[in-house]
Amino acid sequence: MANPSAHRVRIGLIQGREQGSKQADLDYTIDRIRAAAADGARIICTQELFNTPYFCRTQETGLFDLAEAVPGPTTEALAAVAGELSVVLIASLFERRGPGVYHNTAAVIDADGSYLGKYRKMHIPQDPGFEEKFYFTPGDLGYRTWNTRYGRIGVLICWDQWYPEAARLAALAGAEILFYPTAIGWLPEEKEALGKAQHTAWETVQRGHAVANGCYVAAANRVGTEGVTEFWGQSFVSDFYGQVIERGPVNEEAIVLADCDLKALEDMRRIWPFFRDRRIDSFGPLTQRMID
């Protein structure tokens, strides 16, 4: 395979709303994948849990029936599309691992339709309207990266966005682009007072990951209102200087396309060699919960 750092690649983020059923969500997403590919996207990422509602708003055992095997029927359907269109796909799914063990998982499919592997969400939030600890077992596969036809990518999921250690470990494993399938939004009682600040914090921390790791960061968020949660859309791509090069709308479905210059990324890492200058001998306390 040619050196992936010697070219440009267009990526696509699918920012959508829930369509009413798993099949409708899959059909909608495949249609959006085709549209993104027609516009030149070669690596395409779905929003978090793209083929279900954001069911974590409440704790209901019956909702575990939404989970599926990964790989399984959905990844098989997407693999056929990936191979047909010669695109890399990142698909965020509710994984059934076994009785009582479920994960929030992203599958990665290469441009020839081959299944490369999966990432299981490591950091699991628990907030009103985001009852994720009830549904998801924390990931146990580590921070993974994959060589795809169009570049080396890392995949993290939503709440992982707030943890610089996760982005760092994926970048140290070679990721040139970090993808974050996402489902984040406002609660009505918080939006007026904190809405702008919450969105600013979410975007800013990820732009910081892009700078600190010399990589592109791409977050694909949901849009629309489910229950009382208003997902704020605004999927975006940041370059390695923390500049937002493309951003989606707040309230509308969209395909966010951005061109990533992987040769310029390599050049930036040479002139700002953050990895070289890390004092790894001083980082041991990071493995402690608190430094008492």
C-alpha positions as CSV (number, residue, x, y, z in Angstrom):
1,M,0.0,0.0,0.0
2,A,1.2,3.5,-0.8
3,N,2.3,5.7,2.1
4,P,-1.0,7.2,3.4
5,S,0.8,10.3,4.5
6,A,1.6,11.4,0.9
7,H,-1.9,12.4,-0.3
8,R,-5.1,14.2,0.4
9,V,-8.3,12.5,1.4
10,R,-11.9,13.8,1.6
11,I,-13.9,12.7,4.6
12,G,-17.6,12.8,5.1
13,L,-19.7,13.0,8.4
14,I,-23.3,11.9,8.3
15,Q,-25.3,14.2,10.6
16,G,-28.9,12.8,10.7
17,R,-31.9,12.4,12.8
18,E,-33.6,9.1,13.9
19,Q,-35.8,7.8,11.1
20,G,-38.2,5.6,13.1
21,S,-36.9,2.0,12.7
22,K,-33.6,0.2,12.4
23,Q,-34.3,-0.6,8.7
24,A,-35.3,3.0,8.0
25,D,-32.2,4.3,9.7
26,L,-30.0,1.9,7.7
27,D,-31.7,2.8,4.4
28,Y,-31.3,6.5,5.2
29,T,-27.6,6.1,6.1
30,I,-26.8,4.1,3.0
31,D,-28.4,6.8,0.9
32,R,-26.3,9.4,2.7
33,I,-23.2,7.3,2.2
34,R,-23.9,7.1,-1.5
35,A,-24.4,10.9,-1.6
36,A,-21.1,11.5,0.3
37,A,-19.2,9.2,-2.0
38,A,-20.6,10.9,-5.1
39,D,-19.2,14.2,-3.7
40,G,-15.8,12.6,-3.3
41,A,-15.7,11.4,0.3
42,R,-13.5,8.4,0.8
43,I,-13.8,7.9,4.5
44,I,-17.3,8.3,5.9
45,C,-18.4,8.2,9.5
46,T,-21.9,7.8,11.0
47,Q,-23.3,9.5,14.1
48,E,-23.3,7.5,17.4
49,L,-25.8,4.6,17.4
50,F,-26.9,5.5,13.9
51,N,-29.5,2.8,13.4
52,T,-31.4,3.2,16.7
53,P,-33.0,6.0,18.6
54,Y,-30.9,7.4,21.4
55,F,-32.5,5.0,23.7
56,C,-30.3,5.8,26.8
57,R,-32.8,8.5,27.9
58,T,-34.4,6.1,30.3
59,Q,-33.5,2.7,31.9
60,E,-35.6,0.0,30.3
61,T,-34.4,-3.6,30.0
62,G,-36.5,-4.2,26.9
63,L,-34.3,-1.8,25.0
64,F,-31.4,-4.3,25.1
65,D,-33.3,-6.0,22.3
66,L,-32.0,-3.3,20.0
67,A,-28.5,-4.6,20.3
68,E,-26.9,-6.8,17.6
69,A,-23.8,-8.8,16.9
70,V,-20.7,-6.9,15.6
71,P,-19.8,-8.0,13.0
72,G,-23.3,-9.0,12.0
73,P,-26.1,-8.2,9.5
74,T,-25.6,-4.4,9.6
75,T,-21.9,-4.6,9.1
76,E,-22.5,-7.1,6.2
77,A,-24.9,-4.7,4.5
78,L,-22.4,-1.8,5.0
79,A,-19.5,-3.9,3.8
80,A,-21.3,-4.5,0.5
81,V,-21.8,-0.7,0.1
82,A,-18.2,0.1,1.0
83,G,-16.9,-2.4,-1.5
84,E,-19.2,-1.1,-4.2
85,L,-18.3,2.5,-3.7
86,S,-14.6,2.0,-2.7
87,V,-15.1,3.9,0.6
88,V,-14.0,3.3,4.1
89,L,-16.9,3.3,6.6
90,I,-17.1,3.9,10.4
91,A,-20.4,2.7,11.8
92,S,-21.5,3.2,15.4
93,L,-23.7,0.4,16.7
94,F,-25.2,-1.1,19.8
95,E,-23.3,-4.4,20.3
96,R,-24.7,-7.5,21.9
97,R,-21.6,-9.4,23.2
98,G,-23.5,-11.9,25.3
99,P,-26.3,-12.2,27.9
100,G,-26.1,-9.1,30.0
101,V,-23.0,-7.7,28.3
102,Y,-23.5,-4.9,25.7
103,H,-21.2,-2.3,24.3
104,N,-21.3,1.0,22.4
105,T,-19.2,0.0,19.5
106,A,-17.9,1.4,16.2
107,A,-17.1,-1.0,13.3
108,V,-14.5,-0.1,10.7
109,I,-14.8,-1.4,7.2
110,D,-12.2,-0.8,4.5
111,A,-12.7,0.3,0.9
112,D,-12.7,-3.2,-0.4
113,G,-15.6,-4.2,1.9
114,S,-13.4,-6.0,4.4
115,Y,-14.2,-5.8,8.1
116,L,-11.1,-4.4,9.8
117,G,-12.3,-4.5,13.4
118,K,-14.1,-2.6,16.1
119,Y,-13.6,-0.1,18.9
120,R,-15.7,-0.3,22.1
121,K,-16.4,3.0,23.9
122,M,-14.2,3.2,26.9
123,H,-15.6,6.1,28.9
124,I,-19.3,5.7,29.8
125,P,-21.3,8.7,31.0
126,Q,-24.2,8.8,33.5
127,D,-26.3,11.9,33.5
128,P,-30.1,12.7,33.4
129,G,-31.2,11.8,29.9
130,F,-27.9,10.0,29.2
131,E,-28.3,6.8,31.2
132,E,-25.4,5.0,29.5
133,K,-24.0,3.1,32.4
134,F,-27.2,1.1,32.5
135,Y,-26.7,-0.1,29.0
136,F,-23.0,-0.2,28.1
137,T,-20.1,-2.2,29.5
138,P,-16.9,-0.2,29.3
139,G,-14.7,-1.1,26.3
140,D,-11.9,-3.6,26.7
141,L,-10.1,-3.4,23.3
142,G,-8.0,-0.4,24.0
143,Y,-7.4,2.6,21.8
144,R,-7.2,1.1,18.3
145,T,-6.1,2.4,15.0
146,W,-6.4,1.0,11.5
147,N,-4.5,1.3,8.2
148,T,-7.2,1.9,5.6
149,R,-6.8,2.4,1.9
150,Y,-6.9,6.2,2.4
151,G,-5.0,6.7,5.6
152,R,-4.5,5.5,9.2
153,I,-7.5,6.3,11.4
154,G,-8.4,6.2,15.0
155,V,-12.0,5.9,16.3
156,L,-13.3,7.0,19.7
157,I,-16.9,7.6,20.7
158,C,-18.7,10.6,22.2
159,W,-17.9,10.8,25.9
160,D,-14.3,9.8,25.0
161,Q,-14.1,13.3,23.5
162,W,-13.4,14.8,26.9
163,Y,-10.3,12.7,27.6
164,P,-7.0,13.9,26.2
165,E,-5.4,10.5,27.2
166,A,-7.7,8.7,24.7
167,A,-6.8,11.0,21.8
168,R,-3.1,10.8,22.7
169,L,-3.0,7.0,22.8
170,A,-4.8,6.7,19.5
171,A,-2.4,9.3,18.0
172,L,0.6,7.5,19.4
173,A,-0.6,4.4,17.6
174,G,-0.4,6.3,14.4
175,A,-3.8,7.9,13.8
176,E,-3.8,10.7,11.3
177,I,-7.5,11.4,11.6
178,L,-9.5,10.8,14.8
179,F,-13.2,10.1,14.2
180,Y,-15.8,10.6,17.0
181,P,-19.3,9.3,16.4
182,T,-21.4,11.4,18.7
183,A,-24.8,11.9,20.4
184,I,-24.7,15.1,22.4
185,G,-27.2,17.8,23.0
186,W,-29.0,20.2,25.3
187,L,-31.5,19.5,28.0
188,P,-34.3,22.1,28.1
189,E,-33.6,23.2,31.7
190,E,-30.0,23.9,30.9
191,K,-30.0,25.3,27.4
192,E,-30.7,29.0,28.1
193,A,-28.1,29.4,30.9
194,L,-25.4,26.9,29.8
195,G,-26.1,25.9,26.2
196,K,-23.6,28.1,24.5
197,A,-20.9,27.3,27.1
198,Q,-21.5,23.6,26.8
199,H,-21.2,23.6,23.1
200,T,-18.1,25.7,23.3
201,A,-16.4,23.4,25.7
202,W,-17.3,20.3,23.6
203,E,-15.8,21.8,20.4
204,T,-12.8,23.4,22.1
205,V,-11.5,20.4,23.9
206,Q,-11.6,18.4,20.6
207,R,-9.8,21.1,18.7
208,G,-7.2,21.0,21.5
209,H,-6.7,17.2,20.8
210,A,-6.1,18.0,17.2
211,V,-3.4,20.5,18.0
212,A,-1.7,18.5,20.8
213,N,-1.6,15.4,18.6
214,G,-0.9,16.9,15.2
215,C,-3.9,15.2,13.6
216,Y,-7.3,15.9,12.2
217,V,-10.4,15.5,14.4
218,A,-13.8,14.8,13.0
219,A,-17.0,14.6,15.2
220,A,-20.2,13.3,13.6
221,N,-23.1,14.4,15.8
222,R,-26.9,13.6,15.8
223,V,-29.5,16.2,15.1
224,G,-33.2,16.6,16.1
225,T,-35.1,16.2,19.4
226,E,-35.5,12.8,21.0
227,G,-37.5,12.9,24.2
228,V,-36.5,16.2,25.7
229,T,-32.9,16.1,24.5
230,E,-32.2,18.5,21.6
231,F,-29.1,17.1,19.8
232,W,-27.1,20.1,18.7
233,G,-25.7,18.9,15.4
234,Q,-22.8,21.0,14.4
235,S,-20.7,18.1,13.3
236,F,-17.2,19.5,12.5
237,V,-13.7,18.8,11.3
238,S,-10.7,20.4,12.9
239,D,-7.3,20.5,11.3
240,F,-4.0,20.1,13.2
241,Y,-3.9,23.8,14.1
242,G,-7.3,23.6,15.8
243,Q,-9.0,25.4,12.9
244,V,-12.6,24.3,12.1
245,I,-12.4,23.7,8.4
246,E,-16.0,22.5,8.1
247,R,-19.1,22.6,10.4
248,G,-22.6,21.3,10.0
249,P,-25.8,23.2,10.9
250,V,-27.5,23.1,14.3
251,N,-31.0,21.9,13.4
252,E,-30.7,20.3,10.0
253,E,-29.6,17.0,8.6
254,A,-26.3,17.4,6.7
255,I,-23.3,15.7,5.1
256,V,-20.2,17.5,6.3
257,L,-17.4,17.1,3.8
258,A,-13.8,18.1,4.5
259,D,-10.5,17.7,2.7
260,C,-7.6,16.4,4.8
261,D,-4.0,17.0,3.7
262,L,-2.0,14.2,5.2
263,K,1.3,15.4,3.8
264,A,0.8,18.8,5.5
265,L,0.0,16.8,8.7
266,E,3.3,15.1,8.5
267,D,5.1,18.4,7.9
268,M,3.4,19.9,10.9
269,R,4.5,17.0,13.1
270,R,8.1,17.7,12.0
271,I,8.1,21.3,12.9
272,W,6.1,20.9,16.1
273,P,7.5,17.6,17.4
274,F,5.2,17.2,20.5
275,F,5.7,13.4,20.5
276,R,9.5,13.7,20.5
277,D,9.5,16.1,23.5
278,R,7.1,14.2,25.7
279,R,8.6,13.5,29.2
280,I,7.3,10.0,29.4
281,D,9.4,9.3,32.5
282,S,7.3,11.9,34.4
283,F,3.8,10.6,33.4
284,G,3.4,7.7,35.9
285,P,0.9,9.5,38.2
286,L,-1.6,9.6,35.3
287,T,-2.5,6.0,36.1
288,Q,-3.8,7.1,39.5
289,R,-7.4,8.2,40.2
290,M,-6.2,11.2,42.1
291,I,-2.8,12.4,43.4
292,D,-3.2,12.6,47.1
